[in-house]
Amino acid sequence: MKKKHNATLGRPQRRMWVAVVLTLSMSLSAFAQTGFLDVEEAYWGAPYILTAAEAGIINGYPTQEDGVFRFDPENPVSKQESLAMIYRTLQSAGLLQEETDLAGSFAQQLNAAGVAEWARLYAAYGFRYEYVTAGDFLNAGAATLAPRQLIATWAAKAMNYETASVAALPYADGAKISDEAFVYTDALYRNQIMTGDNKGNLNPLDGIRRVEFAAVCTRLLEDAERMAQTPQAARKLQDSLILHSGTVKSVQASSRRLQLQTADGSIQSVRLSPDATVLMDGREVSASDLAALENKFVSISCLMGAGRQVLIDTGVRVQKGWIESLSSEDDYGVLTLSTEDGMLIRYCYDDETLADVTIRRGIDVSLIADGAYVLEIK
C-alpha cells in the first residue's frame, strides 16, 4: 500500500519537471526573438519594445540566466524611470542640447524630489531645459508612478512640440485632463504619439505601463527622424490650420473649456489657450462671453505659428478692411485682414475661393468668410 502511494506521488512530479523544462524553453525562445524573456513575438507591444531596446531607450532586468533579461511590460513606470526614457529618446534622436551631467547644479531640486542616484542625470537635464518642474513632485516623490497626463506634458515639452491656440481631444474622459496638461496632450495626439485606449479613454491620472512607454518613445523617435529628414515640411506646420465644428454642449468659461458635439455624434473636449485672443463673429470677446455659445453650432479655428488667435464663428460673415500680410502653403494661402475697427484677423484661402481682385498685400477688400476659410474676396 505504501509502495503504491509513493508511485502515485512520483508521476506528477515527473510531469511538473517536464512542464518546467517546456516553460523555460518557451521563455528562452521569446528571449531569442524579442531580446526579453517575458516578451513573446506575438505580443502587441513587441515591435515597440524591440525598437526602443535597440535604440538604447529601455533596459531590462537581469534574471538568474547570464545574459537573459526580463522586461515586465505590464508593470507601471515611475517618474524617474520616465525621465530616463525621455532623456534617452532625445539622445537617440540627436536632440539633446548637451550631455553634461547637471546633477550638481540641481542638487536641491533633486533632493527635494527624492530622485535616486541613478536617475539624477536624467532629472537634472529636465530641470535645466524646463520640461520638468519642482511642482511635478510636490505631492509624491520621483519613485512614485507617473500619470499619463504628466508623461504627455514632459514629452511634448522635451520635444519642443508647438502648442495650439485651440486644443481638442476626442477622449471620452477628456474633461479629467488638467488645464496645464491639456495643450501638451493635444500636441502628442496631433503628432500621433499618444492615442488613448480601445475604449476611447486616456485615463490621464493612471500610471503608464512599461510597454505603453516603449510605444510612446518609439513614436517620438520616429517623429524626430521624420522631421529631420523633411525640415521644410516641418516648417510648414507654422501656418497649419486647425478647425473644429459642432454644437457646443457645455462651457466652462473660467477655464476656457468647451464640450463640442461633432456631426457624427462624438464629443470633443476643447480648450482655448489663455494667451490667445478670442474673436467671436469678428469681435474680440472675454472668457465670460463664451457662455453664450452653449447649444449653438460653431466653427472654432486657429492657425499655428505667430499670432495666437482663435476664431469662433456661428455662420458665414462679411468682413471689410485691407490685407496687412500674406503667406502661402502648397494648398492654401493665409492672409491677415486689418479690419475697419482695428482688428487683425488671419484667414485661409485656396483655389476654390472666388476672387474679383488679385490677392496682394495692401489692397482694400471685403470678404465673406465661413469660419477660418474665405469663400469670396471682392
N, C-alpha and C positions, 0 to 999 in steps of 0.2 A: 504494500500500500504506500509506504513511504517512497519506494523507488518510483512508482507511477507518478506520485505527486511531484517529485523532483524533475522527472522527464517533462511533465506538463509545463512547469515553470521555465524550462530551458528553451522551449520552442519560441515563445515570444521574444526572449532575449536575443536570439539569433536574428529574428525579423527586425528588431529595433536596430541592431548593428548594421544590417543591410540598408535600412531606411536612412541612417546617419550617413553612410557612405554615399548613397544616392543624392541626398541633400547637399553634401559637401561638393560632390561632382557637379551638380547643377549650379551651385553658387560660384564655383571656380570657372564654369563656362560663362556665367554672366560677367564675371570679372574680366575674362579674356575679351569679351565683346564690347563692354562699355567702360572698363577701367575701374569699376567698383563692384564689390562682392554682392551688394544688395540692390543693384540696378539691372533689371532684365532688359534685353534688347527691345522687347515689345512694349516696355513701359512708355507711356505717352511723353514723359519728360526726358527720356534717354538722349535724344539728339541735343537738347539744350545742355544737359549735364556734361555730355562728352565735349561739346564745343567750348563750354566755359572752362572745363578742366584743361583742355589743350591750350587755351589762351592764358592759363595761369591765374584765372579769376577765382576758382574754387579749389578747395583741398578736401581730401577725405580723412577719415580717422583710421589709424593703424589697427590691425587685427593680430591674432596670435600667429598668423602665417606671414613670413617675411615677404615684404613687397606687395602684400594684398591689403586693400583698403575698403572700408565701407563708406557710404555717403549719407545714410539716414535721410533720404529725400523728403519724407513726410514730416520730419521734425521742424519746429518753428526756429526762426533765426533771431538772434539777439541784436540789439542796436549796434554793438561794437563789431559783430560779425558782418552786419550790413555795411558799415563804414569801410571795413576791409575789402569787401567785394566791389563796392563803388570805386574805391581808390584803384584797385587792380584793373577794373574795366577801363578807367581813364588811362591808366598806364599802358594797357594793351592796345588801346586805340591811339596812343601817341598824343593824348590830350592833357597830360599832367603839365602844369606850369613850372614845376620844379620837383626834384626828387629828394631834396634836403630833408632830413629828419627834424621837424619843427617842434618836437615834443617839449624840449626845454623852454621854448618861448611861450608855451601854453600850459605850463605845469599846473597853474592854479585852476584853470578850467577843467583840465583832465582829472585832477584830484577830486574836484567838486562833483564831477560826473561819474566818478568811480570807474574810470577806464582802466582795464588791465594793462599790464606792461606790454604784452604782445601787440595790443591794438592802438597804442598811443601814437605811433607814426601816422596811422590812417585817420584817427580822430583829429589830430593836430592839423593835418592838411585841410580837413573840412572846416575847422575853426578859422584857419588862415584865409581860405578863399570863400568863407562866409556862406557855405551851404549848410553848415551846422551852427547852431546857437546854443547858449547855455540853457535856454528855456526848453530845449528838446529833452533835457534830462532832469527837469525840475521836479517831477513827481516820482521818478524812478530812475535808477542808475543805468549805466551802459550795458550791464549784463542782462537786463530785462528784455522782453520780447519787443520787436519793432512793429508797430501798427502799419498797415498798408498805406494809409494816408501820409505817414511820416516818411516812408520809403519813397513815395511819389514826390514829395517835396524835396528831399535830399537829391534824388536822381535828376530831377528837372533842373534844379539849381546848379548841380555839378556839371551838367551837360550844357549849361547856358541856353536852354530852350527859351524861346521868346514866349511870354505870356500874352494872351489875347484880351482885348477890352471886353469882349463877350465870350465868357467861358460857358460851355454847355456840355452836360454829361447825360447819357441815356440810362444810367444805373437806376434800378428801382429804389435803391437806398441812397440816392444822391443827396437827399436832404440831411443825411447824417454826416456828410463830409464837412469839416470845419471851413470857415471863411478863408483862412490863410491857406489851407491845403487845396482848396477848390481849383484855383487857377493852375497850380502845378500838376494836379491830377488831370486836368483838362489838357495840359501840354503833353503829358505822357499818352493820353488817349488819342489825341490828334496824330501823334507820331507812331501810333500802334505799338506802344511799348507795354502798356498795362490795359487789359481789355475786360476784366471782370470775370465772374464765374459763369457756369452754364445756366444759371437762373437769372442772369442779368443784374447781379449784385456785385459791388466792390468789397463789401464788408470792411469799411475803412478803419474800424477800430480793432479788428482782429489781427493777430500776428501773421506774418507771411512765412510760408513753408520754404524749406531749402530748395526744393525743385522749382517753385514759383520764382524764387530769386534768381536761380540759374537761368530761367527763361527771360526774365527782365534784363539781366546783364547781357545775355546773348543778343537780344534785340537792340539794346543800347550800342553794343559793339558793331552790329551790322549797320545801324543807322549812322554811326560815326564814320564808318568806312564808305557808305553811300555818299554822305555829304562831302567827304574828302575827294571822292572821285568825280563829283559833279558840283563843284563850287558855284558855278553860275546858277544852276537850278536852286541851290540853297539860298543864294542871294535874292532870287525872285520871290521867296516867301515874304519878303518885306512888304510887298503890295498884295498879298493873298487876301482874297475876300472870304469872310466868314458870314454866313447868312442862315438864319433860322426863322421859320414861320410857323404859326399855330395860334391856338386860343389860350389866353392867359387864364389859368385855373386858380392860381393863388399868388399873392405878393407879400414879401417881407421887405417893406420899404427901407427900414433902417439898415439892413444888410445888403440891399440891392439884389435880392434873390427872387426869382420867379419860377413857377411851375408852368411849363408850356406843353399843351397837348397838341401833337402834330397831326397831320392829315390821316395818318394810318392808325391813330388812336393811342400811340405810345406817348409816354410822358418824359420830357426832358427837364432836368434841373438846370437853370440858367443863373449865372451871376454876372452882374455888370461891375467892371473894375471901379473901385472907389476913386482912382486917379483919372478916370475918363470923363470927358464932357458928354452929357446925355442930351441928344436932340430928339424931341418928340414932335412929329409932324412939322419939322423945320424950326422948332423953337427950343431954346435951352431950358431944361427943367431940373428941379432938385429931386432928391431921392423920395421925398414925401409925395411928389406928384405921380409916382409910379403906381400908387394905389388905384388911380383912375383907370388903369389898364385891365383890371380884373373883368373876366368874361368877354374881352374884346379879342378879335382876330388881329394879329400884328405881324410885321416882319421886323426882326431885330438883326442888325448887321454891324460889322466893323471891318476896317482894313488894317492888316498888320503893319508894323513899321511905325514911322514917325506920325505924330498926330493921334493921341489917344482919344478916340471919339466913337460914340455909339449912336447909331441911327435907329430910332423906333418909329415906324410908320403904320398908320391904321388904314391906309389906302393910297391911291395914286394922288400925287400933288404937283402943283406948279411952283417953280422957284424962279426968281429973277436975280440977275447980278452980272458979274464978269468973271471970266476964267482967270484965276490967280496963278495956277500952275498946272502942268500936265506931266504925266509919266505913262509908260506903256508896258504891257506884257505881251506874250505871244498871242493870247486870245482875247485880251481886253485892255482898254486904257483906263487910266484914273485921272479925273480932273478935280481940281479944288475950286469950288464956286464961292466967290465972295459975294454974299447976298446984299440986298439994299439996306438991310438993318444991321450990317456989320458982322454977320456970322460967316465962318469959313466951314464949308461942308464938302466932304470928299465923296464923289460918286464914281461908279464904274460905267463905262460904255463899251460896246462891242460892234461887230459888223451888222447886227440887227437893229442898232439904234438908228432911227430916222434923223437925218441932219440936213437942214436947209442951208447950213453955213459950213465953211471949212473950220474944223475944230482946231483952234490955236489959242495960245496964251494971249490974254489982254483984251479979248473981244467981249462985248456985251451980249448976253444971251438970255433967253427964257427957256426953261427946260421942264419936261414932265418926267417925274421920277416915280418908280414903283419900288419902294424900299431903297436899296443901295444902287439899283440899276436905273440908268437914264433910258427912257423909251423914245424920247424925241427932243431934239435941240433946234431952236429957231433963233 
